[in-house]
Amino acid sequence: MVNIYQVRRIVSLIMLVTIILSAGSGIILYLRSTNTLYWLAPINTQAAAKLHTYSSFVMAGASIIHLYLNMNALVLYIKPRKPKKKKQ
């Protein structure tokens, strides 16, 4: 039997790693494209672009799974609450 809490932890960890990879490769691609700070990112642009694309796809998939796993909480956030009655 699959423990839902372990699945949530794994999905959250995947999202954390992929956001770091995607952000890092995005910064590298930006620095390489400006030519003013070209020396700061001595990395192959094609490799950084592939890493950025693939990590973004993995993050999008993990985000969909994350939304599915936390659907009950999302519904509670969206659902309006009934006001409490005041005691007199």
Secondary structure as the mmCIF struct_conf table of DSSP 4:
data_model
#
loop_
_struct_conf.conf_type_id
_struct_conf.id
_struct_conf.beg_label_comp_id
_struct_conf.beg_label_asym_id
_struct_conf.beg_label_seq_id
_struct_conf.end_label_comp_id
_struct_conf.end_label_asym_id
_struct_conf.end_label_seq_id
HELX_RH_AL_P HELX_RH_AL_P1 ILE A 4 THR A 34
BEND BEND1 ASN A 35 LEU A 37
HELX_RH_3T_P HELX_RH_3T_P1 TYR A 38 LEU A 40
BEND BEND2 ILE A 43 ILE A 43
HELX_RH_AL_P HELX_RH_AL_P2 THR A 45 LEU A 69
TURN_TY1_P TURN_TY1_P1 ASN A 70 ASN A 70
HELX_RH_AL_P HELX_RH_AL_P3 MET A 71 ILE A 78
BEND BEND3 LYS A 79 LYS A 79
HELX_LH_PP_P HELX_LH_PP_P1 PRO A 80 LYS A 87
#
